[in-house]
Amino acid sequence: MTTTTLKQPSKILKILKTIWNGIRRIPAVYFIFFGIFIVLGLLSPTYQSTAGIMAFLRRTSPLAILAIGEMIVLSTGGYDLSIGSIVTMVVLGSSLLLNNDPTMMPTAIWTMLALGLLIGLVNGFVVSYLKIPSFIATLGMMLLVKGGALYWVGGAPRGYLTENWRAFGRGYFENVPLVDRFPYALAILLILALVTYFIYHRSNFGKQILAIGDNVRASQLSGVRVRLVRMIAFVISSLFAVIGGIMIGGFGGVNVTIGEGLEMQTIAACVVGGVLLGGGKGSVMNVVFGAFTMEAIFNLLNLLGLPKPYKDAVQGLIIIAAVAYVALSTRKKK
């Protein structure tokens, strides 16, 4: 009896230890997100319903798409600060091109994708081949794109976004089992996240991205075409910014500040999702939940009646903490 009694607590402890080790492997972003979302549900009945949850995911999907694109660049050890200005360009330029004519939607989309491709190529070329730090290069591109967009539309919003364009951001699939209405924006996010997952986590190209961020010199010696990979990373980021801009135009007003601050929001979302600012580490799924977490934090601040400066302060604290973490980790390695 004594031996059996002693064995039972030992087995229970082993089971508990196994469970605890499994919990520890789960990234903190998931606990943070669900914790905040539970608080949102307690504060507002909106977040207790399926419709409310779908509306939240619809609003957050563009930020998640922008964050995935930013993650690709961050993983190489770079930054892309031109994301917000690309969104502004997409909304202002599309409004001008469409001018309330639904038949112009394909032209507007292809034009924006072409411009996004061009911006990504220029960013990649300047950083990879001219050796200009990505922070400086994309900061300059941010100002150039925003100024160019304002010049294009004559300094103020012109034209109108059509309903078929706005559907990308505000539309729903109807009569979907379990949820009834499923946002187009969330469907687009899921498709892009799945494609990026296989590219980033399962392909040789994804391994090269992470290798460059971890050690550029070692990557070069192993035969990785560092400059080309970095250029492609910036192109992906710019194209994702265009797609995110199209969706943001779906439920946001046409104004010159619509993309303002998005570059910081995406970097904060990536950091919350576990991406190292020095490069070499990232996860598509974690970054998506990082974006969800940031949006949940912003919604919580709104429910508490706190003004916009608090939102900016939260983003700043997250980025500062991330930079401090990287600095301390680097010092320990040395």
Contacts in CASP RR format, 6 or more apart in sequence:
PFRMAT RR
TARGET T0000
AUTHOR 0000-0000-0000
METHOD contacts of the structure
MODEL  1
MTTTTLKQPSKILKILKTIWNGIRRIPAVYFIFFGIFIVLGLLSPTYQST
AGIMAFLRRTSPLAILAIGEMIVLSTGGYDLSIGSIVTMVVLGSSLLLNN
DPTMMPTAIWTMLALGLLIGLVNGFVVSYLKIPSFIATLGMMLLVKGGAL
YWVGGAPRGYLTENWRAFGRGYFENVPLVDRFPYALAILLILALVTYFIY
HRSNFGKQILAIGDNVRASQLSGVRVRLVRMIAFVISSLFAVIGGIMIGG
FGGVNVTIGEGLEMQTIAACVVGGVLLGGGKGSVMNVVFGAFTMEAIFNL
LNLLGLPKPYKDAVQGLIIIAAVAYVALSTRKKK
27 273 0 8 1.000
27 274 0 8 1.000
27 283 0 8 1.000
27 286 0 8 1.000
27 289 0 8 1.000
29 272 0 8 1.000
29 273 0 8 1.000
29 274 0 8 1.000
29 286 0 8 1.000
29 289 0 8 1.000
29 290 0 8 1.000
29 293 0 8 1.000
30 289 0 8 1.000
32 272 0 8 1.000
32 293 0 8 1.000
33 289 0 8 1.000
33 290 0 8 1.000
33 292 0 8 1.000
33 293 0 8 1.000
33 296 0 8 1.000
36 293 0 8 1.000
36 296 0 8 1.000
36 297 0 8 1.000
36 300 0 8 1.000
37 47 0 8 1.000
37 296 0 8 1.000
39 300 0 8 1.000
40 47 0 8 1.000
40 296 0 8 1.000
40 299 0 8 1.000
40 300 0 8 1.000
40 303 0 8 1.000
41 47 0 8 1.000
41 48 0 8 1.000
43 300 0 8 1.000
43 303 0 8 1.000
44 303 0 8 1.000
46 52 0 8 1.000
46 55 0 8 1.000
47 53 0 8 1.000
47 56 0 8 1.000
50 178 0 8 1.000
50 179 0 8 1.000
50 180 0 8 1.000
51 180 0 8 1.000
51 181 0 8 1.000
54 172 0 8 1.000
54 179 0 8 1.000
54 181 0 8 1.000
54 182 0 8 1.000
54 183 0 8 1.000
54 186 0 8 1.000
55 183 0 8 1.000
56 295 0 8 1.000
56 296 0 8 1.000
56 299 0 8 1.000
57 183 0 8 1.000
57 185 0 8 1.000
57 186 0 8 1.000
57 292 0 8 1.000
58 169 0 8 1.000
58 170 0 8 1.000
58 171 0 8 1.000
58 172 0 8 1.000
58 183 0 8 1.000
58 185 0 8 1.000
58 186 0 8 1.000
58 251 0 8 1.000
59 251 0 8 1.000
59 295 0 8 1.000
60 291 0 8 1.000
60 292 0 8 1.000
60 295 0 8 1.000
61 169 0 8 1.000
61 183 0 8 1.000
61 185 0 8 1.000
61 186 0 8 1.000
61 188 0 8 1.000
61 189 0 8 1.000
61 247 0 8 1.000
62 169 0 8 1.000
62 185 0 8 1.000
62 244 0 8 1.000
62 245 0 8 1.000
62 247 0 8 1.000
62 248 0 8 1.000
63 262 0 8 1.000
63 265 0 8 1.000
63 266 0 8 1.000
63 269 0 8 1.000
63 291 0 8 1.000
63 294 0 8 1.000
63 295 0 8 1.000
64 189 0 8 1.000
64 193 0 8 1.000
64 269 0 8 1.000
64 287 0 8 1.000
64 288 0 8 1.000
64 290 0 8 1.000
64 291 0 8 1.000
64 292 0 8 1.000
65 188 0 8 1.000
65 189 0 8 1.000
65 192 0 8 1.000
65 240 0 8 1.000
65 243 0 8 1.000
65 244 0 8 1.000
65 247 0 8 1.000
66 83 0 8 1.000
66 84 0 8 1.000
66 87 0 8 1.000
66 240 0 8 1.000
66 241 0 8 1.000
66 244 0 8 1.000
66 262 0 8 1.000
66 265 0 8 1.000
66 266 0 8 1.000
66 291 0 8 1.000
67 266 0 8 1.000
67 269 0 8 1.000
67 270 0 8 1.000
67 287 0 8 1.000
67 288 0 8 1.000
67 290 0 8 1.000
67 291 0 8 1.000
68 192 0 8 1.000
68 193 0 8 1.000
68 196 0 8 1.000
68 240 0 8 1.000
68 284 0 8 1.000
68 287 0 8 1.000
68 288 0 8 1.000
69 80 0 8 1.000
69 196 0 8 1.000
69 236 0 8 1.000
69 237 0 8 1.000
69 240 0 8 1.000
69 241 0 8 1.000
69 266 0 8 1.000
70 80 0 8 1.000
70 83 0 8 1.000
70 237 0 8 1.000
70 263 0 8 1.000
70 266 0 8 1.000
70 267 0 8 1.000
70 269 0 8 1.000
70 270 0 8 1.000
71 200 0 8 1.000
71 270 0 8 1.000
71 275 0 8 1.000
71 282 0 8 1.000
71 284 0 8 1.000
71 287 0 8 1.000
72 196 0 8 1.000
72 200 0 8 1.000
72 209 0 8 1.000
72 233 0 8 1.000
72 236 0 8 1.000
72 237 0 8 1.000
73 79 0 8 1.000
73 80 0 8 1.000
73 134 0 8 1.000
73 233 0 8 1.000
73 234 0 8 1.000
73 237 0 8 1.000
74 267 0 8 1.000
74 270 0 8 1.000
74 275 0 8 1.000
74 276 0 8 1.000
74 277 0 8 1.000
74 278 0 8 1.000
74 279 0 8 1.000
74 282 0 8 1.000
75 200 0 8 1.000
75 209 0 8 1.000
75 210 0 8 1.000
75 212 0 8 1.000
75 213 0 8 1.000
75 233 0 8 1.000
75 275 0 8 1.000
75 279 0 8 1.000
75 280 0 8 1.000
75 281 0 8 1.000
75 282 0 8 1.000
76 209 0 8 1.000
76 212 0 8 1.000
76 213 0 8 1.000
76 229 0 8 1.000
76 230 0 8 1.000
76 233 0 8 1.000
76 279 0 8 1.000
76 280 0 8 1.000
77 134 0 8 1.000
77 212 0 8 1.000
77 213 0 8 1.000
77 277 0 8 1.000
77 278 0 8 1.000
77 279 0 8 1.000
77 280 0 8 1.000
78 127 0 8 1.000
78 134 0 8 1.000
78 135 0 8 1.000
78 230 0 8 1.000
78 278 0 8 1.000
78 279 0 8 1.000
79 134 0 8 1.000
79 135 0 8 1.000
79 138 0 8 1.000
79 267 0 8 1.000
80 123 0 8 1.000
80 134 0 8 1.000
80 138 0 8 1.000
80 234 0 8 1.000
80 237 0 8 1.000
80 238 0 8 1.000
80 263 0 8 1.000
81 135 0 8 1.000
81 138 0 8 1.000
81 139 0 8 1.000
81 140 0 8 1.000
81 141 0 8 1.000
81 142 0 8 1.000
81 263 0 8 1.000
82 119 0 8 1.000
82 123 0 8 1.000
82 138 0 8 1.000
82 140 0 8 1.000
82 141 0 8 1.000
82 142 0 8 1.000
82 145 0 8 1.000
82 238 0 8 1.000
82 241 0 8 1.000
82 263 0 8 1.000
83 237 0 8 1.000
83 241 0 8 1.000
83 262 0 8 1.000
83 263 0 8 1.000
83 266 0 8 1.000
84 142 0 8 1.000
84 241 0 8 1.000
84 259 0 8 1.000
84 260 0 8 1.000
84 261 0 8 1.000
84 262 0 8 1.000
84 263 0 8 1.000
85 141 0 8 1.000
85 142 0 8 1.000
85 143 0 8 1.000
85 144 0 8 1.000
85 145 0 8 1.000
85 146 0 8 1.000
85 147 0 8 1.000
85 149 0 8 1.000
85 259 0 8 1.000
86 116 0 8 1.000
86 119 0 8 1.000
86 145 0 8 1.000
86 238 0 8 1.000
86 241 0 8 1.000
86 242 0 8 1.000
86 245 0 8 1.000
87 241 0 8 1.000
87 244 0 8 1.000
87 245 0 8 1.000
87 248 0 8 1.000
87 258 0 8 1.000
87 259 0 8 1.000
87 262 0 8 1.000
88 145 0 8 1.000
88 146 0 8 1.000
88 149 0 8 1.000
88 256 0 8 1.000
88 257 0 8 1.000
88 258 0 8 1.000
88 259 0 8 1.000
88 260 0 8 1.000
89 112 0 8 1.000
89 115 0 8 1.000
89 145 0 8 1.000
89 146 0 8 1.000
89 148 0 8 1.000
89 149 0 8 1.000
89 152 0 8 1.000
90 112 0 8 1.000
90 241 0 8 1.000
90 242 0 8 1.000
90 244 0 8 1.000
90 245 0 8 1.000
90 246 0 8 1.000
90 248 0 8 1.000
90 249 0 8 1.000
91 161 0 8 1.000
91 245 0 8 1.000
91 248 0 8 1.000
91 249 0 8 1.000
91 252 0 8 1.000
91 253 0 8 1.000
91 254 0 8 1.000
91 255 0 8 1.000
91 258 0 8 1.000
91 259 0 8 1.000
92 149 0 8 1.000
92 150 0 8 1.000
92 152 0 8 1.000
92 153 0 8 1.000
92 157 0 8 1.000
92 254 0 8 1.000
92 256 0 8 1.000
92 258 0 8 1.000
93 108 0 8 1.000
93 112 0 8 1.000
93 149 0 8 1.000
93 152 0 8 1.000
93 153 0 8 1.000
94 108 0 8 1.000
94 109 0 8 1.000
94 112 0 8 1.000
94 161 0 8 1.000
94 165 0 8 1.000
94 246 0 8 1.000
94 249 0 8 1.000
95 153 0 8 1.000
95 157 0 8 1.000
95 158 0 8 1.000
95 159 0 8 1.000
95 160 0 8 1.000
95 161 0 8 1.000
95 254 0 8 1.000
96 152 0 8 1.000
96 153 0 8 1.000
96 158 0 8 1.000
96 159 0 8 1.000
97 104 0 8 1.000
97 107 0 8 1.000
97 108 0 8 1.000
97 111 0 8 1.000
98 104 0 8 1.000
98 105 0 8 1.000
98 108 0 8 1.000
98 159 0 8 1.000
98 160 0 8 1.000
98 161 0 8 1.000
98 162 0 8 1.000
98 165 0 8 1.000
99 158 0 8 1.000
99 159 0 8 1.000
99 160 0 8 1.000
100 159 0 8 1.000
100 160 0 8 1.000
100 162 0 8 1.000
101 162 0 8 1.000
102 162 0 8 1.000
102 163 0 8 1.000
102 164 0 8 1.000
102 165 0 8 1.000
104 162 0 8 1.000
105 162 0 8 1.000
105 164 0 8 1.000
105 165 0 8 1.000
108 165 0 8 1.000
109 246 0 8 1.000
112 242 0 8 1.000
112 246 0 8 1.000
113 239 0 8 1.000
113 242 0 8 1.000
115 242 0 8 1.000
116 238 0 8 1.000
116 239 0 8 1.000
116 241 0 8 1.000
116 242 0 8 1.000
117 235 0 8 1.000
117 238 0 8 1.000
117 239 0 8 1.000
119 141 0 8 1.000
119 145 0 8 1.000
119 238 0 8 1.000
120 231 0 8 1.000
120 234 0 8 1.000
120 235 0 8 1.000
120 237 0 8 1.000
120 238 0 8 1.000
120 239 0 8 1.000
121 231 0 8 1.000
121 234 0 8 1.000
121 235 0 8 1.000
122 141 0 8 1.000
123 134 0 8 1.000
123 137 0 8 1.000
123 138 0 8 1.000
123 141 0 8 1.000
123 234 0 8 1.000
123 237 0 8 1.000
123 238 0 8 1.000
124 137 0 8 1.000
124 230 0 8 1.000
124 231 0 8 1.000
124 233 0 8 1.000
124 234 0 8 1.000
124 235 0 8 1.000
125 231 0 8 1.000
126 132 0 8 1.000
126 137 0 8 1.000
126 141 0 8 1.000
127 133 0 8 1.000
127 134 0 8 1.000
127 137 0 8 1.000
127 138 0 8 1.000
127 230 0 8 1.000
127 231 0 8 1.000
127 234 0 8 1.000
128 226 0 8 1.000
128 227 0 8 1.000
128 228 0 8 1.000
128 230 0 8 1.000
128 231 0 8 1.000
129 227 0 8 1.000
130 137 0 8 1.000
142 263 0 8 1.000
150 256 0 8 1.000
155 256 0 8 1.000
156 256 0 8 1.000
157 254 0 8 1.000
157 255 0 8 1.000
157 256 0 8 1.000
159 254 0 8 1.000
160 254 0 8 1.000
161 249 0 8 1.000
161 250 0 8 1.000
161 254 0 8 1.000
165 246 0 8 1.000
165 249 0 8 1.000
165 250 0 8 1.000
166 249 0 8 1.000
166 250 0 8 1.000
166 251 0 8 1.000
167 184 0 8 1.000
167 250 0 8 1.000
168 184 0 8 1.000
168 185 0 8 1.000
168 188 0 8 1.000
168 246 0 8 1.000
168 247 0 8 1.000
168 249 0 8 1.000
168 250 0 8 1.000
169 183 0 8 1.000
169 184 0 8 1.000
169 185 0 8 1.000
169 246 0 8 1.000
169 247 0 8 1.000
169 248 0 8 1.000
169 249 0 8 1.000
169 250 0 8 1.000
169 251 0 8 1.000
170 185 0 8 1.000
170 250 0 8 1.000
170 251 0 8 1.000
171 183 0 8 1.000
171 184 0 8 1.000
171 185 0 8 1.000
172 181 0 8 1.000
172 182 0 8 1.000
172 183 0 8 1.000
172 184 0 8 1.000
173 181 0 8 1.000
173 182 0 8 1.000
173 183 0 8 1.000
173 184 0 8 1.000
173 187 0 8 1.000
174 180 0 8 1.000
174 181 0 8 1.000
176 182 0 8 1.000
185 247 0 8 1.000
188 243 0 8 1.000
188 247 0 8 1.000
189 288 0 8 1.000
192 240 0 8 1.000
192 243 0 8 1.000
193 284 0 8 1.000
193 285 0 8 1.000
193 288 0 8 1.000
196 284 0 8 1.000
197 284 0 8 1.000
197 285 0 8 1.000
199 205 0 8 1.000
199 206 0 8 1.000
200 206 0 8 1.000
200 209 0 8 1.000
200 282 0 8 1.000
200 284 0 8 1.000
201 283 0 8 1.000
201 284 0 8 1.000
205 229 0 8 1.000
205 232 0 8 1.000
208 219 0 8 1.000
208 224 0 8 1.000
208 229 0 8 1.000
209 229 0 8 1.000
209 233 0 8 1.000
209 280 0 8 1.000
210 279 0 8 1.000
210 280 0 8 1.000
210 281 0 8 1.000
210 282 0 8 1.000
211 218 0 8 1.000
211 219 0 8 1.000
211 222 0 8 1.000
211 224 0 8 1.000
211 280 0 8 1.000
212 219 0 8 1.000
212 224 0 8 1.000
212 226 0 8 1.000
212 229 0 8 1.000
212 230 0 8 1.000
212 280 0 8 1.000
213 219 0 8 1.000
213 278 0 8 1.000
213 279 0 8 1.000
213 280 0 8 1.000
214 279 0 8 1.000
214 280 0 8 1.000
214 281 0 8 1.000
216 226 0 8 1.000
219 226 0 8 1.000
220 226 0 8 1.000
248 258 0 8 1.000
248 259 0 8 1.000
249 258 0 8 1.000
252 258 0 8 1.000
264 315 0 8 1.000
264 316 0 8 1.000
264 319 0 8 1.000
265 294 0 8 1.000
265 315 0 8 1.000
266 291 0 8 1.000
267 277 0 8 1.000
267 319 0 8 1.000
268 294 0 8 1.000
268 314 0 8 1.000
268 315 0 8 1.000
268 316 0 8 1.000
268 318 0 8 1.000
268 319 0 8 1.000
269 287 0 8 1.000
269 290 0 8 1.000
269 291 0 8 1.000
269 293 0 8 1.000
269 294 0 8 1.000
270 287 0 8 1.000
270 290 0 8 1.000
271 277 0 8 1.000
271 318 0 8 1.000
271 319 0 8 1.000
271 321 0 8 1.000
271 322 0 8 1.000
272 290 0 8 1.000
272 293 0 8 1.000
272 294 0 8 1.000
272 318 0 8 1.000
273 282 0 8 1.000
273 283 0 8 1.000
273 286 0 8 1.000
273 287 0 8 1.000
273 289 0 8 1.000
273 290 0 8 1.000
273 293 0 8 1.000
274 281 0 8 1.000
274 282 0 8 1.000
274 283 0 8 1.000
274 286 0 8 1.000
274 287 0 8 1.000
275 281 0 8 1.000
275 282 0 8 1.000
275 283 0 8 1.000
275 286 0 8 1.000
275 287 0 8 1.000
276 282 0 8 1.000
276 326 0 8 1.000
277 322 0 8 1.000
277 323 0 8 1.000
277 326 0 8 1.000
278 326 0 8 1.000
294 315 0 8 1.000
297 314 0 8 1.000
298 311 0 8 1.000
301 310 0 8 1.000
301 311 0 8 1.000
301 314 0 8 1.000
END
